[in-house]
């Protein structure tokens, strides 16, 4: 993974260090050693899946804002150096803990 493109903290101006944050993240990010702000340098693409089994669709109940408590499909922001398919699969696993088999659009039921 390349170093963070963020060189200085957007909150306090301190030079950031590139490391894995202490919040359970698994990727190296720009972290401010002074105010501990984590800088996410991600593309702004949101990706997700529509996981289903027979006639049922898997939904997730949001536990953070925005839209706390509302139902949604498993989705989230892509990471740098990730394909759309990789991001959608990762978000489905992270958001729902679901294991699934991706299928091409031509194989999906109508």
TORRO-240183 format. One record per atom (N, C-alpha, C, O): atom name; residue number from 1; residue in one letter; y, x, z. Coordinates in steps of 0.1 Angstrom, whole numbers, plus 5000, padded with zeros to 4 digits. Atoms other than C-alpha are relative to their C-alpha. Layout:
+------+-----+------+------+------+------+
| site | pos | code |   yy |   xx |   zz |
+------+-----+------+------+------+------+
|   CA | NUM |    A |    Y |    X |    Z |
...
+------+-----+------+------+------+------+
END
This chain:
+------+-----+------+------+------+------+
| site | pos | code |   yy |   xx |   zz |
+------+-----+------+------+------+------+
|    N |   1 |    X | 4988 | 5008 | 5000 |
|   CA |   1 |    X | 5000 | 5000 | 5000 |
|    C |   1 |    X | 5012 | 5009 | 5000 |
|    O |   1 |    X | 5013 | 5018 | 5008 |
|    N |   2 |    X | 4988 | 4992 | 5000 |
|   CA |   2 |    X | 5034 | 5014 | 4991 |
|    C |   2 |    X | 5008 | 4998 | 5012 |
|    O |   2 |    X | 5007 | 4988 | 5019 |
|    N |   3 |    X | 4991 | 5002 | 4989 |
|   CA |   3 |    X | 5060 | 5020 | 5018 |
|    C |   3 |    X | 5009 | 4988 | 4998 |
|    O |   3 |    X | 5011 | 4984 | 4987 |
|    N |   4 |    X | 4991 | 5012 | 5000 |
|   CA |   4 |    X | 5083 | 4991 | 5027 |
|    C |   4 |    X | 5012 | 5003 | 4992 |
|    O |   4 |    X | 5018 | 5014 | 4994 |
|    N |   5 |    X | 4987 | 4998 | 5007 |
|   CA |   5 |    X | 5112 | 4987 | 5003 |
|    C |   5 |    X | 5012 | 4999 | 5009 |
|    O |   5 |    X | 5023 | 5003 | 5006 |
|    N |   6 |    X | 4989 | 5001 | 4991 |
|   CA |   6 |    X | 5133 | 4978 | 5033 |
|    C |   6 |    X | 5002 | 5013 | 5008 |
|    O |   6 |    X | 4992 | 5018 | 5014 |
|    N |   7 |    X | 4997 | 4987 | 4993 |
|   CA |   7 |    X | 5149 | 5010 | 5047 |
|    C |   7 |    X | 5007 | 4998 | 5013 |
|    O |   7 |    X | 5005 | 5006 | 5022 |
|    N |   8 |    X | 4993 | 5002 | 4987 |
|   CA |   8 |    X | 5171 | 4996 | 5074 |
|    C |   8 |    X | 4999 | 4985 | 5004 |
|    O |   8 |    X | 4999 | 4976 | 4996 |
|    N |   9 |    X | 5002 | 5013 | 4994 |
|   CA |   9 |    X | 5168 | 4966 | 5097 |
|    C |   9 |    X | 5011 | 4991 | 4995 |
|    O |   9 |    X | 5023 | 4994 | 4996 |
|    N |  10 |    X | 4990 | 5010 | 5005 |
|   CA |  10 |    X | 5186 | 4935 | 5083 |
|    C |  10 |    X | 5007 | 4994 | 5012 |
|    O |  10 |    X | 5018 | 4988 | 5011 |
|    N |  11 |    X | 4994 | 5005 | 4988 |
|   CA |  11 |    X | 5194 | 4925 | 5119 |
|    C |  11 |    X | 5009 | 5010 | 5007 |
|    O |  11 |    X | 5020 | 5006 | 5011 |
|    N |  12 |    X | 4992 | 4990 | 4992 |
|   CA |  12 |    X | 5207 | 4957 | 5136 |
|    C |  12 |    X | 5003 | 5013 | 4993 |
|    O |  12 |    X | 5011 | 5021 | 4998 |
|    N |  13 |    X | 4997 | 4988 | 5008 |
|   CA |  13 |    X | 5208 | 4984 | 5109 |
|    C |  13 |    X | 4992 | 5013 | 5003 |
|    O |  13 |    X | 4994 | 5023 | 4996 |
|    N |  14 |    X | 5008 | 4988 | 4997 |
|   CA |  14 |    X | 5183 | 5008 | 5125 |
|    C |  14 |    X | 4990 | 5003 | 4989 |
|    O |  14 |    X | 4985 | 4993 | 4982 |
|    N |  15 |    X | 5010 | 4997 | 5010 |
|   CA |  15 |    X | 5160 | 5027 | 5101 |
|    C |  15 |    X | 4987 | 4994 | 5004 |
|    O |  15 |    X | 4983 | 4996 | 5016 |
|    N |  16 |    X | 5013 | 5005 | 4997 |
|   CA |  16 |    X | 5127 | 5009 | 5099 |
|    C |  16 |    X | 4989 | 5010 | 4999 |
|    O |  16 |    X | 4991 | 5020 | 4991 |
|    N |  17 |    X | 5012 | 4991 | 5002 |
|   CA |  17 |    X | 5093 | 5025 | 5102 |
|    C |  17 |    X | 4989 | 4991 | 4994 |
|    O |  17 |    X | 4989 | 4979 | 4996 |
|    N |  18 |    X | 5010 | 5008 | 5008 |
|   CA |  18 |    X | 5064 | 5014 | 5080 |
|    C |  18 |    X | 4987 | 5002 | 5008 |
|    O |  18 |    X | 4981 | 5012 | 5009 |
|    N |  19 |    X | 5012 | 5000 | 4991 |
|   CA |  19 |    X | 5034 | 5004 | 5103 |
|    C |  19 |    X | 4995 | 4986 | 5000 |
|    O |  19 |    X | 5002 | 4977 | 4996 |
|    N |  20 |    X | 5006 | 5013 | 4998 |
|   CA |  20 |    X | 5011 | 4975 | 5111 |
|    C |  20 |    X | 5007 | 4994 | 5012 |
|    O |  20 |    X | 5007 | 5001 | 5023 |
|    N |  21 |    X | 4993 | 5006 | 4989 |
|   CA |  21 |    X | 5031 | 4952 | 5134 |
|    C |  21 |    X | 4990 | 4997 | 5012 |
|    O |  21 |    X | 4978 | 4996 | 5009 |
|    N |  22 |    X | 5009 | 5002 | 4989 |
|   CA |  22 |    X | 5017 | 4945 | 5169 |
|    C |  22 |    X | 4997 | 4985 | 5002 |
|    O |  22 |    X | 4991 | 4981 | 5012 |
|    N |  23 |    X | 5002 | 5015 | 4998 |
|   CA |  23 |    X | 5015 | 4907 | 5163 |
|    C |  23 |    X | 4987 | 4995 | 4994 |
|    O |  23 |    X | 4986 | 4983 | 4992 |
|    N |  24 |    X | 5012 | 5005 | 5006 |
|   CA |  24 |    X | 4980 | 4906 | 5149 |
|    C |  24 |    X | 4999 | 5001 | 4985 |
|    O |  24 |    X | 4989 | 4998 | 4979 |
|    N |  25 |    X | 5000 | 4998 | 5015 |
|   CA |  25 |    X | 4990 | 4914 | 5113 |
|    C |  25 |    X | 4991 | 5011 | 4996 |
|    O |  25 |    X | 4986 | 5018 | 5005 |
|    N |  26 |    X | 5009 | 4989 | 5004 |
|   CA |  26 |    X | 4968 | 4936 | 5092 |
|    C |  26 |    X | 5006 | 5009 | 4989 |
|    O |  26 |    X | 4999 | 5018 | 4984 |
|    N |  27 |    X | 4994 | 4992 | 5010 |
|   CA |  27 |    X | 4993 | 4950 | 5067 |
|    C |  27 |    X | 5011 | 5008 | 5005 |
|    O |  27 |    X | 5018 | 5004 | 5015 |
|    N |  28 |    X | 4988 | 4992 | 4997 |
|   CA |  28 |    X | 5018 | 4978 | 5069 |
|    C |  28 |    X | 5013 | 4993 | 4995 |
|    O |  28 |    X | 5013 | 4988 | 4984 |
|    N |  29 |    X | 4988 | 5007 | 5003 |
|   CA |  29 |    X | 5053 | 4964 | 5070 |
|    C |  29 |    X | 5012 | 5009 | 5006 |
|    O |  29 |    X | 5009 | 5018 | 5014 |
|    N |  30 |    X | 4989 | 4994 | 4993 |
|   CA |  30 |    X | 5088 | 4976 | 5078 |
|    C |  30 |    X | 5003 | 4994 | 5013 |
|    O |  30 |    X | 5005 | 4982 | 5014 |
|    N |  31 |    X | 4997 | 5005 | 4987 |
|   CA |  31 |    X | 5093 | 4973 | 5115 |
|    C |  31 |    X | 5011 | 5008 | 5007 |
|    O |  31 |    X | 5011 | 5020 | 5006 |
|    N |  32 |    X | 4988 | 4993 | 4994 |
|   CA |  32 |    X | 5125 | 4980 | 5134 |
|    C |  32 |    X | 4996 | 5005 | 5014 |
|    O |  32 |    X | 4991 | 4997 | 5022 |
|    N |  33 |    X | 5004 | 4995 | 4987 |
|   CA |  33 |    X | 5118 | 5003 | 5164 |
|    C |  33 |    X | 5010 | 4996 | 5011 |
|    O |  33 |    X | 5007 | 4996 | 5023 |
|    N |  34 |    X | 4990 | 5004 | 4990 |
|   CA |  34 |    X | 5150 | 4990 | 5181 |
|    C |  34 |    X | 4999 | 4986 | 5004 |
|    O |  34 |    X | 4998 | 4983 | 5016 |
|    N |  35 |    X | 5000 | 5015 | 4996 |
|   CA |  35 |    X | 5149 | 4952 | 5179 |
|    C |  35 |    X | 4987 | 4994 | 4997 |
|    O |  35 |    X | 4985 | 4982 | 4999 |
|    N |  36 |    X | 5014 | 5004 | 5003 |
|   CA |  36 |    X | 5112 | 4949 | 5167 |
|    C |  36 |    X | 4999 | 4989 | 4990 |
|    O |  36 |    X | 4989 | 4982 | 4989 |
|    N |  37 |    X | 5000 | 5009 | 5011 |
|   CA |  37 |    X | 5121 | 4927 | 5137 |
|    C |  37 |    X | 4990 | 5005 | 4990 |
|    O |  37 |    X | 4990 | 5017 | 4986 |
|    N |  38 |    X | 5010 | 4996 | 5011 |
|   CA |  38 |    X | 5092 | 4927 | 5112 |
|    C |  38 |    X | 5006 | 4995 | 4987 |
|    O |  38 |    X | 5010 | 4983 | 4986 |
|    N |  39 |    X | 4994 | 5004 | 5013 |
|   CA |  39 |    X | 5105 | 4927 | 5076 |
|    C |  39 |    X | 4989 | 4998 | 4990 |
|    O |  39 |    X | 4982 | 5007 | 4986 |
|    N |  40 |    X | 5011 | 5004 | 5009 |
|   CA |  40 |    X | 5082 | 4909 | 5052 |
|    C |  40 |    X | 5006 | 5001 | 4986 |
|    O |  40 |    X | 5015 | 4993 | 4982 |
|    N |  41 |    X | 4996 | 4998 | 5013 |
|   CA |  41 |    X | 5088 | 4922 | 5017 |
|    C |  41 |    X | 4990 | 4994 | 4990 |
|    O |  41 |    X | 4982 | 5001 | 4985 |
|    N |  42 |    X | 5010 | 5007 | 5008 |
|   CA |  42 |    X | 5068 | 4896 | 4998 |
|    C |  42 |    X | 5007 | 4993 | 4988 |
|    O |  42 |    X | 5018 | 4990 | 4988 |
|    N |  43 |    X | 4995 | 5009 | 5011 |
|   CA |  43 |    X | 5072 | 4878 | 4965 |
|    C |  43 |    X | 5002 | 4986 | 5006 |
|    O |  43 |    X | 4996 | 4983 | 5017 |
|    N |  44 |    X | 4998 | 5013 | 4994 |
|   CA |  44 |    X | 5084 | 4843 | 4971 |
|    C |  44 |    X | 4991 | 4989 | 4994 |
|    O |  44 |    X | 4994 | 4977 | 4995 |
|    N |  45 |    X | 5010 | 5009 | 5005 |
|   CA |  45 |    X | 5054 | 4827 | 4954 |
|    C |  45 |    X | 4992 | 4994 | 5011 |
|    O |  45 |    X | 4987 | 5001 | 5020 |
|    N |  46 |    X | 5009 | 5007 | 4991 |
|   CA |  46 |    X | 5035 | 4801 | 4974 |
|    C |  46 |    X | 4988 | 4996 | 4993 |
|    O |  46 |    X | 4988 | 4991 | 4982 |
|    N |  47 |    X | 5012 | 5003 | 5007 |
|   CA |  47 |    X | 4999 | 4798 | 4966 |
|    C |  47 |    X | 4991 | 4992 | 5010 |
|    O |  47 |    X | 4992 | 4993 | 5022 |
|    N |  48 |    X | 5009 | 5007 | 4991 |
|   CA |  48 |    X | 4971 | 4776 | 4979 |
|    C |  48 |    X | 4988 | 4995 | 4991 |
|    O |  48 |    X | 4987 | 4998 | 4980 |
|    N |  49 |    X | 5012 | 5006 | 5007 |
|   CA |  49 |    X | 4939 | 4757 | 4970 |
|    C |  49 |    X | 4999 | 4985 | 5004 |
|    O |  49 |    X | 5006 | 4980 | 5013 |
|    N |  50 |    X | 5004 | 5014 | 4997 |
|   CA |  50 |    X | 4926 | 4722 | 4969 |
|    C |  50 |    X | 4985 | 5000 | 5003 |
|    O |  50 |    X | 4977 | 4996 | 4994 |
|    N |  51 |    X | 5014 | 4999 | 4997 |
|   CA |  51 |    X | 4893 | 4727 | 4987 |
|    C |  51 |    X | 4994 | 4986 | 5002 |
|    O |  51 |    X | 5000 | 4977 | 5009 |
|    N |  52 |    X | 5006 | 5014 | 4999 |
|   CA |  52 |    X | 4869 | 4697 | 4984 |
|    C |  52 |    X | 4985 | 5002 | 5002 |
|    O |  52 |    X | 4979 | 5012 | 4998 |
|    N |  53 |    X | 5015 | 5001 | 4998 |
|   CA |  53 |    X | 4833 | 4688 | 4993 |
|    C |  53 |    X | 4997 | 4985 | 4996 |
|    O |  53 |    X | 5001 | 4976 | 5004 |
|    N |  54 |    X | 5003 | 5013 | 5005 |
|   CA |  54 |    X | 4819 | 4658 | 4974 |
|    C |  54 |    X | 5014 | 4993 | 4997 |
|    O |  54 |    X | 5021 | 4998 | 4988 |
|    N |  55 |    X | 4988 | 5008 | 5003 |
|   CA |  55 |    X | 4848 | 4632 | 4975 |
|    C |  55 |    X | 5011 | 5003 | 5011 |
|    O |  55 |    X | 5021 | 4996 | 5011 |
|    N |  56 |    X | 4991 | 4997 | 4989 |
|   CA |  56 |    X | 4866 | 4648 | 5005 |
|    C |  56 |    X | 5008 | 5012 | 4997 |
|    O |  56 |    X | 5003 | 5022 | 4992 |
|    N |  57 |    X | 4991 | 4989 | 5002 |
|   CA |  57 |    X | 4896 | 4671 | 5004 |
|    C |  57 |    X | 5004 | 5006 | 5014 |
|    O |  57 |    X | 5006 | 4998 | 5023 |
|    N |  58 |    X | 4996 | 4993 | 4987 |
|   CA |  58 |    X | 4903 | 4697 | 5032 |
|    C |  58 |    X | 5015 | 5000 | 5001 |
|    O |  58 |    X | 5022 | 5006 | 4992 |
|    N |  59 |    X | 4986 | 4999 | 4997 |
|   CA |  59 |    X | 4937 | 4693 | 5047 |
|    C |  59 |    X | 5002 | 5008 | 5013 |
|    O |  59 |    X | 4993 | 5008 | 5022 |
|    N |  60 |    X | 4997 | 4993 | 4987 |
|   CA |  60 |    X | 4954 | 4714 | 5075 |
|    C |  60 |    X | 5012 | 4993 | 5006 |
|    O |  60 |    X | 5021 | 4988 | 5000 |
|    N |  61 |    X | 4988 | 5006 | 4993 |
|   CA |  61 |    X | 4977 | 4700 | 5102 |
|    C |  61 |    X | 5009 | 5012 | 5004 |
|    O |  61 |    X | 5004 | 5021 | 5011 |
|    N |  62 |    X | 4991 | 4988 | 4997 |
|   CA |  62 |    X | 5007 | 4723 | 5105 |
|    C |  62 |    X | 5003 | 5001 | 5015 |
|    O |  62 |    X | 5006 | 4991 | 5022 |
|    N |  63 |    X | 4997 | 4998 | 4986 |
|   CA |  63 |    X | 5012 | 4739 | 5139 |
|    C |  63 |    X | 5013 | 5008 | 5002 |
|    O |  63 |    X | 5016 | 5012 | 5013 |
|    N |  64 |    X | 4987 | 4993 | 4999 |
|   CA |  64 |    X | 5046 | 4755 | 5131 |
|    C |  64 |    X | 5010 | 4992 | 4991 |
|    O |  64 |    X | 5006 | 4984 | 4982 |
|    N |  65 |    X | 4990 | 5006 | 5009 |
|   CA |  65 |    X | 5079 | 4743 | 5116 |
|    C |  65 |    X | 5001 | 5009 | 4987 |
|    O |  65 |    X | 4997 | 5020 | 4987 |
|    N |  66 |    X | 4995 | 5013 | 5002 |
|   CA |  66 |    X | 5089 | 4733 | 5090 |
|    C |  66 |    X | 4988 | 4990 | 5000 |
|    O |  66 |    X | 4977 | 4993 | 4997 |
|    N |  67 |    X | 5010 | 5012 | 5001 |
|   CA |  67 |    X | 5070 | 4699 | 5092 |
|    C |  67 |    X | 4989 | 5002 | 5009 |
|    O |  67 |    X | 4977 | 4999 | 5006 |
|    N |  68 |    X | 5010 | 4999 | 4990 |
|   CA |  68 |    X | 5052 | 4706 | 5124 |
|    C |  68 |    X | 4993 | 4987 | 5002 |
|    O |  68 |    X | 4999 | 4976 | 5002 |
|    N |  69 |    X | 5009 | 5012 | 4998 |
|   CA |  69 |    X | 5023 | 4681 | 5129 |
|    C |  69 |    X | 4997 | 4993 | 4987 |
|    O |  69 |    X | 4989 | 4983 | 4988 |
|    N |  70 |    X | 5003 | 5007 | 5013 |
|   CA |  70 |    X | 5022 | 4671 | 5092 |
|    C |  70 |    X | 4988 | 5006 | 4993 |
|    O |  70 |    X | 4984 | 5017 | 4996 |
|    N |  71 |    X | 5012 | 4995 | 5007 |
|   CA |  71 |    X | 4992 | 4674 | 5070 |
|    C |  71 |    X | 5004 | 5006 | 4986 |
|    O |  71 |    X | 5013 | 5002 | 4980 |
|    N |  72 |    X | 4997 | 4993 | 5012 |
|   CA |  72 |    X | 4991 | 4698 | 5041 |
|    C |  72 |    X | 4987 | 5007 | 4994 |
|    O |  72 |    X | 4977 | 5008 | 5001 |
|    N |  73 |    X | 5011 | 4992 | 5006 |
|   CA |  73 |    X | 4968 | 4717 | 5017 |
|    C |  73 |    X | 5002 | 5014 | 5006 |
|    O |  73 |    X | 5013 | 5019 | 5010 |
|    N |  74 |    X | 4999 | 4986 | 4995 |
|   CA |  74 |    X | 4960 | 4753 | 5029 |
|    C |  74 |    X | 5008 | 5008 | 4989 |
|    O |  74 |    X | 5003 | 5010 | 4978 |
|    N |  75 |    X | 4992 | 4993 | 5009 |
|   CA |  75 |    X | 4987 | 4774 | 5013 |
|    C |  75 |    X | 5010 | 5009 | 5008 |
|    O |  75 |    X | 5011 | 5008 | 5020 |
|    N |  76 |    X | 4990 | 4992 | 4993 |
|   CA |  76 |    X | 5013 | 4801 | 5021 |
|    C |  76 |    X | 5005 | 5010 | 4990 |
|    O |  76 |    X | 5002 | 5010 | 4978 |
|    N |  77 |    X | 4994 | 4990 | 5009 |
|   CA |  77 |    X | 5032 | 4831 | 5007 |
|    C |  77 |    X | 4990 | 5011 | 4996 |
|    O |  77 |    X | 4982 | 5015 | 5004 |
|    N |  78 |    X | 5008 | 4989 | 5005 |
|   CA |  78 |    X | 5016 | 4857 | 4985 |
|    C |  78 |    X | 5005 | 5013 | 5007 |
|    O |  78 |    X | 5016 | 5014 | 5012 |
|    N |  79 |    X | 4996 | 4987 | 4995 |
|   CA |  79 |    X | 5016 | 4893 | 4997 |
|    C |  79 |    X | 5002 | 5009 | 4988 |
|    O |  79 |    X | 4998 | 5006 | 4977 |
|    N |  80 |    X | 4998 | 4990 | 5011 |
|   CA |  80 |    X | 5027 | 4923 | 4976 |
|    C |  80 |    X | 4987 | 5005 | 4995 |
|    O |  80 |    X | 4978 | 5007 | 5004 |
|    N |  81 |    X | 5012 | 4994 | 5006 |
|   CA |  81 |    X | 5000 | 4937 | 4953 |
|    C |  81 |    X | 4988 | 4991 | 5001 |
|    O |  81 |    X | 4977 | 4995 | 5000 |
|    N |  82 |    X | 5011 | 5010 | 4999 |
|   CA |  82 |    X | 4980 | 4905 | 4955 |
|    C |  82 |    X | 5000 | 4991 | 4988 |
|    O |  82 |    X | 5011 | 4988 | 4983 |
|    N |  83 |    X | 5000 | 5010 | 5011 |
|   CA |  83 |    X | 4969 | 4883 | 4926 |
|    C |  83 |    X | 5001 | 4986 | 5006 |
|    O |  83 |    X | 5000 | 4984 | 5018 |
|    N |  84 |    X | 4998 | 5014 | 4996 |
|   CA |  84 |    X | 4975 | 4846 | 4927 |
|    C |  84 |    X | 4986 | 4995 | 5006 |
|    O |  84 |    X | 4987 | 4988 | 5017 |
|    N |  85 |    X | 5013 | 5004 | 4995 |
|   CA |  85 |    X | 4937 | 4840 | 4932 |
|    C |  85 |    X | 4997 | 5006 | 5014 |
|    O |  85 |    X | 4992 | 4999 | 5023 |
|    N |  86 |    X | 5002 | 4993 | 4987 |
|   CA |  86 |    X | 4935 | 4866 | 4960 |
|    C |  86 |    X | 5009 | 4993 | 5011 |
|    O |  86 |    X | 5004 | 4991 | 5022 |
|    N |  87 |    X | 4991 | 5006 | 4990 |
|   CA |  87 |    X | 4965 | 4851 | 4978 |
|    C |  87 |    X | 4996 | 4986 | 5004 |
|    O |  87 |    X | 4996 | 4982 | 5015 |
|    N |  88 |    X | 5005 | 5014 | 4997 |
|   CA |  88 |    X | 4952 | 4815 | 4975 |
|    C |  88 |    X | 4987 | 5000 | 5009 |
|    O |  88 |    X | 4986 | 4993 | 5018 |
|    N |  89 |    X | 5012 | 4999 | 4992 |
|   CA |  89 |    X | 4918 | 4826 | 4988 |
|    C |  89 |    X | 5003 | 5004 | 5014 |
|    O |  89 |    X | 4998 | 4999 | 5024 |
|    N |  90 |    X | 4997 | 4995 | 4987 |
|   CA |  90 |    X | 4933 | 4845 | 5017 |
|    C |  90 |    X | 5007 | 4990 | 5008 |
|    O |  90 |    X | 5004 | 4988 | 5020 |
|    N |  91 |    X | 4993 | 5011 | 4992 |
|   CA |  91 |    X | 4956 | 4816 | 5027 |
|    C |  91 |    X | 4991 | 4989 | 5004 |
|    O |  91 |    X | 4992 | 4984 | 5015 |
|    N |  92 |    X | 5010 | 5010 | 4997 |
|   CA |  92 |    X | 4927 | 4792 | 5026 |
|    C |  92 |    X | 4992 | 5004 | 5012 |
|    O |  92 |    X | 4989 | 4996 | 5021 |
|    N |  93 |    X | 5008 | 4995 | 4989 |
|   CA |  93 |    X | 4907 | 4814 | 5049 |
|    C |  93 |    X | 5009 | 5001 | 5013 |
|    O |  93 |    X | 5004 | 4997 | 5024 |
|    N |  94 |    X | 4991 | 4999 | 4989 |
|   CA |  94 |    X | 4937 | 4821 | 5072 |
|    C |  94 |    X | 5004 | 4986 | 5006 |
|    O |  94 |    X | 5003 | 4984 | 5018 |
|    N |  95 |    X | 4995 | 5013 | 4995 |
|   CA |  95 |    X | 4950 | 4785 | 5074 |
|    C |  95 |    X | 4989 | 4991 | 5005 |
|    O |  95 |    X | 4991 | 4983 | 5014 |
|    N |  96 |    X | 5010 | 5010 | 4997 |
|   CA |  96 |    X | 4917 | 4766 | 5075 |
|    C |  96 |    X | 4987 | 5006 | 5005 |
|    O |  96 |    X | 4978 | 4999 | 5010 |
|    N |  97 |    X | 5013 | 4994 | 4996 |
|   CA |  97 |    X | 4890 | 4792 | 5083 |
|    C |  97 |    X | 4989 | 4996 | 4991 |
|    O |  97 |    X | 4977 | 4997 | 4994 |
|    N |  98 |    X | 5010 | 5006 | 5009 |
|   CA |  98 |    X | 4872 | 4777 | 5053 |
|    C |  98 |    X | 4995 | 5011 | 4990 |
|    O |  98 |    X | 5002 | 5019 | 4985 |
|    N |  99 |    X | 5007 | 4992 | 5010 |
|   CA |  99 |    X | 4847 | 4796 | 5032 |
|    C |  99 |    X | 4998 | 4992 | 4987 |
|    O |  99 |    X | 4994 | 4980 | 4989 |
|    N | 100 |    X | 5001 | 5008 | 5012 |
|   CA | 100 |    X | 4847 | 4784 | 4996 |
|    C | 100 |    X | 4996 | 5008 | 4988 |
|    O | 100 |    X | 4997 | 5021 | 4988 |
|    N | 101 |    X | 5003 | 4994 | 5012 |
|   CA | 101 |    X | 4836 | 4792 | 4961 |
|    C | 101 |    X | 5010 | 4996 | 4989 |
|    O | 101 |    X | 5010 | 4984 | 4985 |
|    N | 102 |    X | 4990 | 5004 | 5010 |
|   CA | 102 |    X | 4865 | 4793 | 4936 |
|    C | 102 |    X | 4993 | 4996 | 4987 |
|    O | 102 |    X | 4983 | 5002 | 4983 |
|    N | 103 |    X | 5005 | 5005 | 5013 |
|   CA | 103 |    X | 4858 | 4774 | 4903 |
|    C | 103 |    X | 5011 | 5000 | 4990 |
|    O | 103 |    X | 5022 | 4996 | 4993 |
|    N | 104 |    X | 4990 | 5002 | 5011 |
|   CA | 104 |    X | 4876 | 4776 | 4870 |
|    C | 104 |    X | 5004 | 4986 | 4998 |
|    O | 104 |    X | 4996 | 4977 | 5001 |
|    N | 105 |    X | 4996 | 5014 | 5002 |
|   CA | 105 |    X | 4896 | 4745 | 4861 |
|    C | 105 |    X | 4991 | 4992 | 4991 |
|    O | 105 |    X | 4989 | 4980 | 4993 |
|    N | 106 |    X | 5009 | 5007 | 5010 |
|   CA | 106 |    X | 4871 | 4736 | 4833 |
|    C | 106 |    X | 4988 | 4995 | 5008 |
|    O | 106 |    X | 4982 | 4985 | 5003 |
|    N | 107 |    X | 5011 | 5004 | 4992 |
|   CA | 107 |    X | 4844 | 4732 | 4860 |
|    C | 107 |    X | 5003 | 4989 | 5011 |
|    O | 107 |    X | 4994 | 4984 | 5017 |
|    N | 108 |    X | 4996 | 5010 | 4989 |
|   CA | 108 |    X | 4864 | 4709 | 4884 |
|    C | 108 |    X | 4998 | 4986 | 4995 |
|    O | 108 |    X | 5000 | 4983 | 4983 |
|    N | 109 |    X | 5002 | 5014 | 5004 |
|   CA | 109 |    X | 4856 | 4672 | 4885 |
|    C | 109 |    X | 5014 | 4994 | 4998 |
|    O | 109 |    X | 5024 | 4998 | 5003 |
|    N | 110 |    X | 4988 | 5008 | 5003 |
|   CA | 110 |    X | 4882 | 4648 | 4872 |
|    C | 110 |    X | 5001 | 4988 | 5008 |
|    O | 110 |    X | 5011 | 4981 | 5007 |
+------+-----+------+------+------+------+
END
